[in-house]
Amino acid sequence: MELYKRIIEIVDAILINCLIPIILTLILVQLVFKNRFETKKVLNLIRWTIISYTIITWTFYMIGMTMTDNPDEYAFLNRATGPYAWAYWIMFLSALILPLTLFHKKLASKFWYVLLVVFVMKSGMYFERFIIIVASFHKDYLPRNGNAELIDLFAFGIVMAFLQGLIITILTLGIFELIKRIKTVNN
């Protein structure tokens, strides 16, 4: 279970956190270069990445809910029925239900809809942090000491996510362009 959790965290850090810059770069490439690059295929790849990630994380949490021995590690019931249940259900719906709407092909082929889904997914992650922090204060847990460099780390994280998203988008578009050229040479 710990390895499964680490794999989800790695995929989350490497790919899911940069989905907004990736989609924004795809929109920019589509607007500037029109049909020069295979942006729809890359968008389809992103769509299936989001769906796969959603299903994998959902199974992780379902397994965690049913098979854990440590009740503090997975406090689903307390969060879903406690005083901050509204935030928990917003988090749950935005992280699970909305990404599954990408199974609908007409919606998933629109850049703006996929961007909306990613924004809502990210807001669900922030609702998760909100629930953890507020529930900790509510139950009188002691918070960690504040870090004066937190704002600098936050700004650095945003810049790195956008840079990482830009690089992933350019590499993916380049790979699809190479595949397209190889197919035309072979035909």
C-alpha positions in Angstrom: 0.0 0.0 0.0 2.9 2.3 0.8 4.5 1.7 -2.7 1.1 2.4 -4.3 0.8 5.7 -2.4 4.4 6.7 -3.4 3.7 6.0 -7.1 0.5 8.2 -6.9 2.5 11.0 -5.3 5.2 10.8 -8.0 2.7 10.9 -10.8 0.9 13.7 -9.0 4.1 15.8 -8.6 5.5 15.1 -12.1 2.4 15.3 -14.3 -0.9 16.2 -12.6 0.5 19.4 -11.0 1.5 20.7 -14.4 -1.7 20.0 -16.3 -2.8 23.6 -16.3 0.4 24.9 -18.0 0.3 21.9 -20.4 -3.3 22.7 -21.5 -2.6 26.4 -21.7 0.4 25.8 -23.8 -1.7 23.5 -26.1 -4.3 26.2 -26.4 -1.6 28.7 -27.3 -0.1 26.3 -29.9 -3.5 25.7 -31.4 -4.3 29.4 -31.7 -0.9 30.3 -33.1 -0.2 27.4 -35.4 -3.8 26.3 -36.2 -3.5 22.7 -37.6 0.3 22.5 -37.8 0.7 20.3 -34.7 -1.3 17.3 -33.4 -2.8 19.2 -30.5 -6.0 17.1 -30.5 -4.1 13.9 -30.1 -2.1 15.4 -27.2 -5.4 16.6 -25.6 -6.7 13.0 -26.0 -3.6 11.7 -24.2 -4.1 14.2 -21.4 -7.8 13.2 -21.2 -6.9 9.5 -20.7 -4.1 10.4 -18.3 -6.7 12.3 -16.1 -9.2 9.5 -16.3 -6.5 6.9 -15.4 -5.2 9.0 -12.6 -8.7 9.5 -11.2 -9.5 5.7 -11.3 -6.2 4.8 -9.8 -6.5 7.2 -6.9 -10.1 6.3 -6.3 -9.1 2.6 -6.0 -6.3 3.5 -3.7 -8.7 5.3 -1.3 -11.3 2.6 -1.5 -8.7 0.0 -0.6 -7.5 2.2 2.1 -10.9 2.7 3.5 -11.7 -1.0 3.7 -8.3 -2.6 4.5 -6.5 -0.2 6.9 -5.6 -1.0 10.5 -4.8 2.6 11.4 -8.0 4.7 11.7 -6.0 8.0 11.8 -4.5 7.4 8.4 -7.8 7.2 6.6 -10.3 9.3 8.4 -12.9 9.2 5.7 -16.0 8.8 7.8 -15.0 11.6 10.2 -14.3 14.0 7.3 -17.4 13.0 5.4 -19.8 13.5 8.3 -18.0 16.0 10.5 -18.5 19.8 10.7 -16.6 20.4 7.5 -18.4 17.8 5.5 -19.4 20.4 2.9 -15.7 20.9 2.0 -15.0 17.2 2.0 -17.8 16.5 -0.5 -16.7 19.4 -2.7 -13.2 17.9 -2.7 -14.6 14.4 -3.4 -16.9 15.5 -6.2 -14.3 17.7 -7.9 -11.6 15.0 -7.7 -13.7 12.0 -8.7 -16.9 12.9 -10.5 -16.0 15.8 -12.8 -12.8 14.0 -14.2 -15.0 11.1 -15.1 -17.1 13.3 -17.4 -14.1 13.2 -19.7 -15.5 9.8 -20.9 -17.9 12.0 -23.0 -16.0 12.5 -26.3 -17.6 15.8 -27.3 -16.8 17.4 -23.9 -13.3 15.9 -23.8 -12.4 17.2 -27.3 -12.7 20.8 -26.1 -9.6 22.4 -24.7 -11.6 24.8 -22.5 -13.6 22.0 -20.9 -10.5 19.9 -20.1 -8.9 23.1 -18.7 -12.0 23.6 -16.5 -11.8 20.0 -15.3 -8.1 20.4 -14.4 -8.9 23.7 -12.5 -11.6 22.0 -10.5 -9.3 19.0 -9.8 -6.7 21.4 -8.5 -9.3 23.3 -6.4 -10.3 19.9 -5.0 -6.7 19.4 -3.9 -6.8 22.7 -2.1 -10.1 21.8 -0.5 -8.3 18.7 0.8 -5.6 20.8 2.4 -8.2 23.1 3.8 -10.0 20.2 5.4 -6.8 18.8 6.9 -5.7 22.2 8.3 -9.1 23.3 9.6 -9.9 19.9 11.1 -6.5 19.9 12.9 -7.3 23.3 14.5 -10.9 22.1 15.3 -9.6 19.1 17.2 -6.9 21.1 19.0 -3.9 19.5 17.3 -0.8 21.7 17.5 0.1 23.1 14.1 3.7 22.9 12.9 5.8 26.0 13.2 5.4 28.4 10.4 8.2 28.9 7.8 9.1 32.4 6.8 10.2 31.2 3.4 6.9 29.6 2.6 5.8 32.3 0.2 9.1 32.0 -1.7 8.7 28.3 -1.9 5.1 28.7 -3.2 6.2 31.1 -5.9 9.1 28.8 -6.9 6.7 25.9 -7.0 4.3 27.8 -9.4 7.2 28.8 -11.7 8.5 25.2 -11.7 5.1 23.8 -12.4 4.6 26.1 -15.4 8.1 25.4 -16.7 7.6 21.7 -16.3 4.2 21.9 -18.1 5.7 23.8 -20.9 8.6 21.3 -21.4 6.2 18.3 -21.2 3.9 19.9 -23.8 6.7 20.8 -26.2 8.2 17.3 -25.9 4.8 15.6 -26.5 4.0 17.8 -29.5 7.5 17.0 -30.9 6.9 13.3 -30.4 3.6 13.5 -32.2 5.1 15.6 -35.0 7.9 13.0 -35.4 5.4 10.2 -35.6 3.4 12.1 -38.2 6.5 12.7 -40.3 7.6 9.0 -40.1 4.2 7.9 -41.2 4.2 10.3 -44.2 7.8 9.1 -45.2 6.8 5.4 -45.0 3.6 6.0 -47.1 
